[in-house]
Amino acid sequence: MNPSNPNLSISLVQAELAWEDIDANLRHLEALVLPLETRLIVLPEMFSTGFSMDPERLAVEAGEKSLNAMQQWAAETGAAVCGSTMWAAENGYTNRCWFVFPDGRQEWYDKRHLFSLGKENRHYKAGEEKRIVSFEGWNIALFICYDLRFPVWIRNRGEYDLALYVANWPQARIAHWDVLLPARAVENQCYVAGVNRVGNDGNGIPHTGHSAFFGPDGSRMRFAGEGEETVLHAEADAEKLALYRRQLPFLKDADPI
């Protein structure tokens, strides 16, 4: 790890989402995003629609408008912007996490673990590859919501320094979110940012946020609170991460996969 930016500033946008209203969500998020002065801005899962199971009707418009908006926001703020949208891919619809660089370039990750309890697997195709993005010398792993439950997929083989989890994680199981985020930080010795939405979705399912940022020892460094729309500001420190890994070199003893 040799970052050009040893202190990476991050803004986690815990927003309320209007159900399947692409334009309303993009207008609302633009008002939250454009004033930010940070290097990395992270939005929730399916930030332009909510966690909708209707990609057949919405994916083309949602994907194109969302990606265009992210490129615009990245250009205007000078920050990288990350968040997931439904996407009409060549081989089917995916829940795609975009990472848009300030110059407009993009990388993406398609959600590997589809939430069968919510029938996501009936409407979307699972991704097949992990995605580690390099930004200002930081290696950043992209994950989406339900992926958080599957530590084998998430296992850090020295590939990444920061893991991003974008989510629509429901209130009913928020205690699991609160436990699993710091667990992933501890077992992978990395910074972890979890960005969740607030408000009820179109199925009447409430979401209470709990967006948070954790250090590599699992300590909760920032917490957005419950039920409130807010932007959480955090910072990842490369020197502290490197020191922690030198002092406690646990990753080298991990089981092979």
Residue, then its C-alpha position, 0 to 999 in steps of 0.5 A: m500500500n503506497p497511497s497518493n492520498p494517505n488520509l482518504s476522506i469519505s462521505l456516506v450518504q444515508a438517504e430516504l429513497a422515493w419508491e421507483d421514482i428515478d427523477a425524484n431520487l436523483r434530484h434529492l441526492e444531487a442536493l445532498v451530494l453537490p455541496l460535499e467536499t470529500r474524495l469519495i462519496v458513497l450512496p445506498e443500494m439501488f439509490s435511484t429506485g429503492f430495492s425494486m424487483d421490477p428491472e424489466r420496466l425500470a432498469v434501462e432508464a434507471g441505469e442510464k440516468s443514474l450512471n449519467a448523474m454519478q458522472q456529473w456529480a463526480a465531475e462537479t465535486g471532484a470526488a469519486v462516487c459509488g452506489s448501486t443501480m439496477w442495470a440492463a446487462e447483455n446477459g440479463y439484469t444485474n444489481r450493479c455497484w458503480f465506482v465513478f472516478p472524478d474524470g468520468r471513468q467507471e468500474w463496477y461490481d455485480k452483486r454476487h449474493l442475491f436475496s432469495l427471500g425477497k425474490e431478487n434471484r428471480h429478477y437479477k443475474a448474480g455477478e461472478e467476480k469480486r471487484i477491487v478498485s484502485f483510487e488514489g493508492w487505496n485498494i477498495a473492495l465493492f460489495i452490496c448488502y446481502d454479500l455482507r453475510f458471506p465471509v468466504w466471498i469477502r475474504n481479504r487475501g491482502e487485496y484491499d484496504l477498504a471495503l464498501y457495503v451499499a445496502n437497503w438493509p431492513q429494520a427487522r434485521i438491523a442488529h445483524w448489520d450492526v454485528l457483521l460490519p465490524a466483524r468484517a473489519v476485524e477478520n479482514q483487517c481493513y476499514v469498512a464503510g456501510v451505507n444504508r437507506v432510511g424510510n419505508d420502501g414500496n412494500g412497506i418495509p422500514h429501514t432505519g439506517h445505521s450507516a457506519f464506518f469502522g477501523p481495522d480493529g472493529s472499532r466504530m469510528r462514525f455512526a449515522g444513527e437511527g431513522e434520520e437522513t444524514v451525511l456521515h463523514a469519515e477518514a481512512d488513515a493509511e499509516k494507522l492501517a499499515l501499523y495495525r497490520r504490522q503489529l498484528p499480522f493475522l492475515k498471513d495465517a488465514d486458511p487458504i480458500 
